[in-house]
Amino acid sequence: MQYSRRTGYIIAAVVLIGVGLLMRWPAMNWPAELAKYSGSAIWGAMVYCVVGAIRPQRPVGWITGVALLIATVTEFSQLLHTEWLDAFRRTTVGVLLIGRYFSWGDIMAYAIGIGAAGLLTRWIAQTR
């Protein structure tokens, strides 16, 4: 079965959301560092897939760059504190989408996830 690029990115994003939630699910009892940084890498790959779904005809490098920009801006936004933004961060959705605390380690994990997604995209394109 042949999928369009957009469909492939959407399917990958949905799968990554599920895997990311599984990595952060307390019942799985993953070591804290593994859950945190693998979850961040998966989140970065998911951002890559969302950007790819929005602009599927763009080159992999462009999608990678935009995803890195979004992930980095999102992480730096954690340095901003307003009442409404901190209230959103205290919700489950808020912490999953934008996080609570700034971390250079998260930026590195996002970059690893985004880079892996870009490499996988190129590999898939070459095998077609």
C-alpha positions as CSV (number, residue, x, y, z in Angstrom):
1,M,0.0,0.0,0.0
2,Q,1.4,3.4,-1.0
3,Y,0.8,6.3,1.3
4,S,1.2,10.0,0.5
5,R,4.0,11.8,2.3
6,R,1.4,13.7,4.4
7,T,-0.4,10.5,5.4
8,G,3.0,8.9,6.3
9,Y,3.9,11.8,8.5
10,I,0.5,11.8,10.2
11,I,0.7,8.1,10.9
12,A,4.2,8.4,12.3
13,A,3.2,11.4,14.5
14,V,0.3,9.4,16.0
15,V,2.6,6.4,16.6
16,L,5.2,8.6,18.2
17,I,2.6,10.2,20.5
18,G,1.6,6.7,21.7
19,V,5.2,5.6,22.2
20,G,6.0,8.9,24.0
21,L,3.1,8.5,26.3
22,L,4.1,4.9,27.0
23,M,7.7,6.1,27.9
24,R,6.3,8.7,30.4
25,W,3.6,6.4,31.9
26,P,4.5,5.8,35.5
27,A,3.2,2.2,35.5
28,M,5.9,1.3,33.0
29,N,8.4,2.1,35.8
30,W,11.2,3.2,33.4
31,P,14.3,4.7,35.0
32,A,13.7,8.5,35.4
33,E,16.5,9.6,33.1
34,L,15.5,7.1,30.4
35,A,11.8,8.2,30.5
36,K,12.7,11.9,30.5
37,Y,15.2,12.0,27.7
38,S,13.7,9.3,25.5
39,G,10.4,11.1,25.9
40,S,12.0,14.3,24.8
41,A,13.7,12.7,21.8
42,I,10.3,11.1,20.8
43,W,8.6,14.5,21.2
44,G,11.2,16.1,18.9
45,A,10.6,13.4,16.3
46,M,6.8,14.0,16.6
47,V,7.4,17.8,16.0
48,Y,9.4,16.8,12.9
49,C,6.4,14.7,11.7
50,V,3.9,17.4,12.4
51,V,6.0,19.9,10.4
52,G,6.3,17.3,7.6
53,A,2.6,16.7,7.6
54,I,1.9,20.5,7.3
55,R,4.5,20.9,4.5
56,P,5.1,17.4,3.0
57,Q,6.7,18.7,-0.2
58,R,9.5,20.6,1.6
59,P,12.9,19.0,1.6
60,V,14.0,17.0,4.7
61,G,16.6,19.7,5.6
62,W,13.9,22.4,5.7
63,I,11.5,20.2,7.8
64,T,14.4,19.4,10.2
65,G,15.4,23.1,10.5
66,V,11.8,24.2,11.3
67,A,11.3,21.4,13.7
68,L,14.5,22.3,15.5
69,L,13.4,25.9,15.7
70,I,10.0,25.0,17.1
71,A,11.5,22.6,19.7
72,T,14.1,25.1,20.8
73,V,11.7,28.0,21.0
74,T,9.3,25.8,23.0
75,E,12.1,24.9,25.4
76,F,13.2,28.5,25.8
77,S,9.6,29.5,26.4
78,Q,9.9,27.6,29.7
79,L,12.0,30.6,30.9
80,L,8.9,32.8,30.6
81,H,6.5,32.8,33.6
82,T,3.0,34.3,33.6
83,E,0.1,33.2,35.7
84,W,-1.9,31.7,32.8
85,L,1.2,30.0,31.2
86,D,2.3,28.4,34.5
87,A,-1.3,27.3,35.1
88,F,-1.3,25.6,31.7
89,R,2.1,24.0,32.5
90,R,0.6,22.4,35.6
91,T,-1.9,20.5,33.5
92,T,-1.1,17.1,32.0
93,V,-1.6,18.4,28.4
94,G,0.5,21.5,29.3
95,V,3.5,19.6,30.6
96,L,3.4,17.1,27.7
97,L,3.2,19.9,25.0
98,I,5.5,22.6,26.4
99,G,7.0,21.2,29.6
100,R,7.8,23.0,32.8
101,Y,11.5,23.5,33.3
102,F,14.2,24.7,30.9
103,S,16.9,22.1,30.2
104,W,19.8,22.1,27.7
105,G,19.5,18.3,27.9
106,D,16.0,18.4,26.5
107,I,17.2,20.5,23.5
108,M,19.9,17.9,22.8
109,A,17.3,15.1,23.1
110,Y,15.0,17.0,20.7
111,A,17.8,17.4,18.2
112,I,18.6,13.7,18.4
113,G,14.9,12.8,17.8
114,I,14.5,15.3,15.0
115,G,17.8,14.2,13.4
116,A,16.8,10.5,13.6
117,A,13.4,11.3,12.0
118,G,15.1,13.2,9.2
119,L,17.5,10.3,8.6
120,L,14.7,7.8,8.6
121,T,12.7,10.0,6.1
122,R,15.7,10.1,3.8
123,W,16.2,6.4,4.1
124,I,12.6,5.7,3.3
125,A,12.7,8.0,0.3
126,Q,15.8,6.3,-1.1
127,T,14.2,2.8,-0.7
128,R,11.1,3.8,-2.7
